[in-house]
Amino acid sequence: MNKIHLYDKILFPVVTEKSTNLSEQNKIIFRVPKKANKKNLKKNIEKIFKVNVTKINIINKKTRNKLTRGKKVKIKGYKKAIITLKKGQNIDLTTGI
């Protein structure tokens, strides 16, 4: 597998207050492409970051319409993955990939 294909499965890490609190429980959140699945994500994350993944939860946010300033706006959907790492391991998101 080429490095290009490994990095195609992870778009970017989600850095919010909630995701920072989850990092205390060895969980990290990544935005992933719509066609990503758990098996490929597990393999790719273990190869890229050299950690052991114990569990992956995938959340699929659907597109929706929102009313903003009297106009209908379409908000794009996306897929995100919550990755649980083995105890004692972590991924430092501040250094970059």
C-alpha positions as a Markdown table, in Angstrom:
| # | Residue | x | y | z |
|---|---|---|---|---|
| 1 | Met | 0.0 | 0.0 | 0.0 |
| 2 | Asn | 1.4 | 3.4 | -0.9 |
| 3 | Lys | 1.6 | 6.3 | 1.6 |
| 4 | Ile | -0.7 | 8.3 | -0.6 |
| 5 | His | -3.5 | 5.7 | -0.2 |
| 6 | Leu | -2.9 | 5.6 | 3.6 |
| 7 | Tyr | -3.4 | 9.4 | 4.0 |
| 8 | Asp | -6.5 | 9.5 | 1.7 |
| 9 | Lys | -8.6 | 7.7 | 4.4 |
| 10 | Ile | -8.0 | 10.5 | 7.0 |
| 11 | Leu | -9.0 | 14.0 | 6.0 |
| 12 | Phe | -8.2 | 16.0 | 9.2 |
| 13 | Pro | -8.4 | 15.7 | 12.9 |
| 14 | Val | -11.3 | 17.4 | 14.7 |
| 15 | Val | -10.0 | 19.7 | 17.4 |
| 16 | Thr | -12.8 | 21.0 | 19.6 |
| 17 | Glu | -13.4 | 21.3 | 23.3 |
| 18 | Lys | -15.4 | 18.0 | 23.3 |
| 19 | Ser | -12.7 | 16.2 | 21.3 |
| 20 | Thr | -10.0 | 17.5 | 23.7 |
| 21 | Asn | -11.9 | 16.2 | 26.7 |
| 22 | Leu | -12.2 | 12.8 | 24.9 |
| 23 | Ser | -8.4 | 12.6 | 24.5 |
| 24 | Glu | -8.2 | 12.0 | 28.3 |
| 25 | Gln | -10.0 | 8.7 | 27.6 |
| 26 | Asn | -7.5 | 7.7 | 24.8 |
| 27 | Lys | -10.0 | 8.8 | 22.1 |
| 28 | Ile | -9.3 | 10.8 | 19.0 |
| 29 | Ile | -11.7 | 12.2 | 16.4 |
| 30 | Phe | -10.9 | 12.4 | 12.7 |
| 31 | Arg | -13.0 | 13.6 | 9.7 |
| 32 | Val | -13.0 | 10.8 | 7.1 |
| 33 | Pro | -14.3 | 10.4 | 3.6 |
| 34 | Lys | -17.9 | 9.2 | 3.0 |
| 35 | Lys | -16.6 | 5.8 | 1.6 |
| 36 | Ala | -14.4 | 5.0 | 4.6 |
| 37 | Asn | -15.0 | 1.9 | 6.6 |
| 38 | Lys | -13.8 | 0.5 | 10.0 |
| 39 | Lys | -11.4 | -2.2 | 8.7 |
| 40 | Asn | -9.5 | 0.2 | 6.4 |
| 41 | Leu | -9.4 | 3.0 | 9.0 |
| 42 | Lys | -7.9 | 0.7 | 11.6 |
| 43 | Lys | -5.2 | -0.6 | 9.3 |
| 44 | Asn | -4.3 | 2.9 | 8.1 |
| 45 | Ile | -4.2 | 4.6 | 11.5 |
| 46 | Glu | -2.1 | 1.8 | 12.9 |
| 47 | Lys | 0.4 | 2.1 | 10.0 |
| 48 | Ile | 0.6 | 5.9 | 10.0 |
| 49 | Phe | 0.8 | 6.6 | 13.7 |
| 50 | Lys | 2.2 | 3.3 | 14.9 |
| 51 | Val | -0.4 | 2.8 | 17.7 |
| 52 | Asn | -2.8 | 0.0 | 18.6 |
| 53 | Val | -6.5 | 0.7 | 17.9 |
| 54 | Thr | -9.0 | -1.1 | 20.1 |
| 55 | Lys | -12.3 | 0.4 | 18.8 |
| 56 | Ile | -13.7 | 2.6 | 16.1 |
| 57 | Asn | -17.1 | 4.4 | 16.1 |
| 58 | Ile | -18.2 | 6.0 | 12.9 |
| 59 | Ile | -20.8 | 8.8 | 12.9 |
| 60 | Asn | -22.5 | 9.8 | 9.6 |
| 61 | Lys | -23.9 | 13.4 | 9.7 |
| 62 | Lys | -26.5 | 13.9 | 6.9 |
| 63 | Thr | -27.0 | 17.0 | 4.8 |
| 64 | Arg | -29.6 | 19.3 | 6.2 |
| 65 | Asn | -31.3 | 22.6 | 5.4 |
| 66 | Lys | -31.0 | 25.5 | 7.8 |
| 67 | Leu | -32.7 | 28.9 | 7.8 |
| 68 | Thr | -30.1 | 31.7 | 8.1 |
| 69 | Arg | -31.1 | 35.3 | 7.9 |
| 70 | Gly | -34.3 | 34.4 | 6.1 |
| 71 | Lys | -32.6 | 32.3 | 3.5 |
| 72 | Lys | -32.5 | 28.5 | 3.2 |
| 73 | Val | -28.9 | 27.2 | 3.4 |
| 74 | Lys | -27.8 | 23.6 | 2.7 |
| 75 | Ile | -25.3 | 22.3 | 5.2 |
| 76 | Lys | -23.1 | 19.5 | 3.8 |
| 77 | Gly | -23.0 | 16.2 | 5.5 |
| 78 | Tyr | -19.8 | 14.5 | 6.6 |
| 79 | Lys | -18.5 | 11.4 | 8.3 |
| 80 | Lys | -16.3 | 11.3 | 11.4 |
| 81 | Ala | -14.6 | 8.5 | 13.2 |
| 82 | Ile | -14.0 | 8.3 | 17.0 |
| 83 | Ile | -10.9 | 6.1 | 17.5 |
| 84 | Thr | -10.1 | 4.5 | 20.8 |
| 85 | Leu | -6.5 | 3.7 | 21.4 |
| 86 | Lys | -4.9 | 1.1 | 23.7 |
| 87 | Lys | -4.2 | 2.4 | 27.3 |
| 88 | Gly | -1.0 | 4.4 | 27.6 |
| 89 | Gln | -0.9 | 5.3 | 23.9 |
| 90 | Asn | -1.7 | 8.6 | 22.3 |
| 91 | Ile | -1.4 | 10.6 | 19.1 |
| 92 | Asp | 0.1 | 14.1 | 19.2 |
| 93 | Leu | -2.0 | 16.1 | 16.9 |
| 94 | Thr | 0.0 | 19.3 | 17.4 |
| 95 | Thr | 3.0 | 18.1 | 15.5 |
| 96 | Gly | 1.1 | 17.3 | 12.3 |
| 97 | Ile | 1.2 | 14.3 | 10.1 |
